[in-house]
Amino acid sequence: MAKSEILKVVKKDIENAKKILYENDLILEVKGESIKEFSKNSYNITWNGKNSNSNIIYDNNIGVDFIMKELLQNQQYSILLYDRSLIQFEFIIENNIITKQRMLFIKKHNKIWEKEEIVSISALQDIDFFDYFFESEGIPIMIRIDYDKENSKDCVHPISHMTLSNCETCRIPIKSLMSCTKFVLMILYHFYNLKVEDKFNDIVENTITDNERNMIHLNWT
């Protein structure tokens, strides 16, 4: 690829993921991308307004209510869904190669909130859906996808892996870097009962090792 071409591909991928969510009427708010060139042909892509509050998810000793309130109140997300679930997209590109990627989906409840239900609750006198959201019982969902070539270790820390529930030893191997589009399609299918068809070519060729392929891992066509 020509210099910075991968940057265009990543930007197109993020926009495509947003388009899918818009078409399914799931978006409450979108933060624009912050793209910073930290050296020649090297870029950091994240959401506008990112600050240290976004790192709260890597503390293993706090609960989901505190995490969600910090992220929501400080607007530490790329996309906020209508049910206050949120998605984060981050990339580091160096010399036209993706060296790091992080994607996060965190949802306070395992329940699927209907938009009409949220509207009706919000319309009730003296009830704020934001407070109702945190008071309601439910099982939290948290999925993180990481891609990190520099710190990889065969089977222990795969180049691309999925972490569930913020468990630091949970790194399920993934065949390669996952596009934002595929990440969103996975979320819609498994957590919103929406099957959406959309083709977006893989950004990076397979990075999974033979040993990791013999483990339980994520694969797709």
Buried (B, 14 or more C-beta within 10 A) or exposed (E): EEEBEBBEBBBBBBEBBBEBBEEBEBBBEBBEBEBEEEEEBBBBBBBEBBEEBBEBBEEEEEEBEEBBBBBBEBBBBBBBBBBBBBBBBBBBBBEBEBBBBBBBBBBBBEEEBEEEEBEEBEEEEEEEBEEEBBEEEEEBBBBBBBBBBEEBEEEEEBBBBBBEEBEEEEBBBBBBBBBBBBBBBBBBEEBBEBEBEBEBEBBBEBBBBEEBEEEEBBEEE
